[in-house]
Amino acid sequence: MRRYFLKITAVAILVIPVMTLPSLQTMAHDYSAGRLAIAHPWAPPTLGKQRTGVIYFTIHNRGEQAERLLGIDLPEGGHAMMHSSEIQDGVMRMRPVDALKIPAQAEVALLPGGMHVMLTDLPGPLIEGGRLKFRLHFEIAGPVEVEAAIEPRGSTASAPPPQHHQH
């Protein structure tokens, strides 16, 4: 009987860490380019067959000079554009942003209710558990390939609480 429990324990010790690898890979998805770090890119699932969405992430600039995010593209189809959101006269308004400045030794967060990446003409819906490839174009660091995890709003510690309505 004791041998049986030892075998079960040994199998559990070997198998459980392997079983958790996919979930760890899903959670750990940060990217870097030179002195820039792109932390936790994520997008909420779209509703039904909706072809618009949004991406959020934080850019940390650990460099000694400012950087600018000049644009974003979606290699698998659709369009991406940076937007700022603000409340004006009690109404949430969005405005396109041509470039996003990331000061030296600072970070810029793209969050619900604020700066974000607006997605249009998506080739299909964003489904929870999936991933969306996109490319960030920086003035100094150049292009950076990134994937956003499709996660429900507020599902992780780094995902802010819901404040922003889907576009």
C-alpha positions in Angstrom: 0.0 0.0 0.0 2.8 2.4 0.9 4.5 1.7 -2.5 1.3 2.6 -4.3 1.1 6.0 -2.5 4.8 6.6 -3.3 4.2 5.9 -7.0 1.1 8.1 -7.0 3.0 10.9 -5.3 6.0 10.6 -7.7 3.6 10.7 -10.7 1.9 13.8 -9.3 5.2 15.5 -8.7 6.2 14.9 -12.3 2.9 15.4 -14.1 1.3 18.4 -12.4 4.0 20.9 -13.3 3.8 19.8 -16.9 0.0 20.1 -16.9 0.2 23.7 -15.7 2.7 24.9 -18.3 0.0 26.0 -20.8 -1.7 28.1 -18.2 1.6 29.7 -17.2 2.4 30.4 -20.9 -1.0 32.1 -21.2 -0.4 34.3 -18.2 3.2 35.2 -18.9 3.1 37.2 -22.1 5.3 40.2 -21.9 7.5 41.5 -24.7 10.6 43.7 -25.0 12.4 45.7 -27.6 15.6 47.4 -26.5 14.9 49.4 -23.4 11.1 49.0 -23.8 8.9 46.4 -22.1 5.3 45.7 -23.3 3.4 44.3 -20.4 0.3 42.1 -20.5 -1.3 42.9 -23.8 -4.9 41.7 -23.6 -8.2 42.2 -25.4 -11.7 41.4 -24.2 -13.7 39.0 -26.3 -16.0 40.5 -28.9 -19.7 40.0 -28.8 -21.2 37.6 -31.3 -19.9 38.3 -34.8 -18.8 41.8 -33.9 -15.9 43.0 -36.1 -14.6 45.7 -33.7 -12.5 45.3 -30.6 -9.9 46.9 -28.4 -6.4 46.0 -27.0 -4.8 47.2 -23.8 -1.2 47.0 -22.5 1.4 49.0 -20.7 4.7 50.2 -22.2 7.6 50.7 -19.8 10.5 52.8 -21.1 13.6 52.0 -19.2 15.8 54.0 -21.5 17.3 57.4 -21.1 15.5 59.0 -24.0 11.8 59.3 -24.9 10.3 56.8 -27.4 7.2 57.2 -29.6 4.7 54.5 -30.7 3.9 55.5 -34.3 1.4 52.9 -35.3 0.0 49.4 -35.0 -0.9 46.9 -37.6 -2.7 43.5 -37.6 -0.9 41.0 -39.8 -3.9 38.7 -39.9 -6.3 41.3 -41.1 -8.2 44.3 -39.9 -7.2 47.8 -38.8 -5.7 49.1 -35.6 -5.6 52.7 -34.4 -4.6 54.4 -31.1 -7.4 56.3 -29.5 -7.8 58.4 -26.3 -11.0 58.4 -24.4 -12.3 61.3 -22.3 -15.6 62.4 -20.8 -16.8 65.7 -22.3 -20.1 67.1 -21.2 -21.0 63.8 -19.6 -20.4 61.8 -22.7 -17.5 59.4 -23.4 -15.7 60.6 -26.5 -12.9 58.9 -28.4 -10.3 60.7 -30.5 -7.6 59.1 -32.8 -4.0 59.6 -31.7 -1.3 59.8 -34.3 1.6 58.9 -32.0 2.0 58.0 -28.4 5.0 59.5 -26.5 6.6 57.3 -23.9 8.9 59.4 -21.7 12.3 58.2 -20.6 12.2 56.2 -17.3 8.4 56.1 -17.4 5.4 54.0 -18.5 2.3 54.6 -20.4 -0.8 52.4 -19.7 -3.5 51.7 -22.3 -6.5 51.0 -20.1 -10.3 50.8 -20.3 -11.7 54.3 -20.2 -8.4 55.9 -21.4 -5.8 55.4 -24.1 -6.4 52.1 -26.0 -5.9 50.5 -29.4 -9.2 50.4 -31.4 -9.6 47.5 -33.8 -11.9 47.5 -36.8 -12.7 45.2 -39.7 -11.5 42.2 -37.8 -11.5 39.0 -39.9 -13.4 37.2 -37.1 -14.5 37.5 -33.5 -12.1 37.6 -30.6 -12.8 34.5 -28.6 -11.9 34.1 -25.0 -8.8 31.9 -24.6 -7.5 32.9 -28.1 -4.7 35.2 -29.1 -4.5 38.2 -31.4 -1.2 39.0 -33.2 -0.3 42.6 -33.8 2.8 44.7 -34.5 3.8 47.9 -32.7 5.9 50.4 -34.7 8.2 52.5 -32.5 10.3 55.4 -33.7 13.6 54.2 -32.2 13.0 50.5 -31.3 11.4 49.7 -34.6 8.7 47.0 -35.1 7.8 44.7 -32.3 5.7 41.5 -32.8 3.2 41.1 -29.9 0.2 38.8 -29.1 -2.7 39.9 -27.0 -4.4 37.2 -24.9 -8.2 37.3 -25.3 -9.4 37.6 -21.7 -12.7 38.6 -20.0 -12.5 42.1 -18.5 -11.2 42.0 -14.9 -10.0 38.4 -15.2 -6.4 39.0 -14.1 -4.6 41.2 -11.5 -3.2 43.3 -14.3 -6.5 43.7 -16.1 -8.3 46.8 -14.7 -11.9 46.7 -13.6 -14.5 47.4 -16.3 -14.9 51.1 -17.0 -15.0 51.3 -20.8 -17.8 50.3 -23.0 -17.1 48.3 -26.1 -16.9 50.5 -29.3 
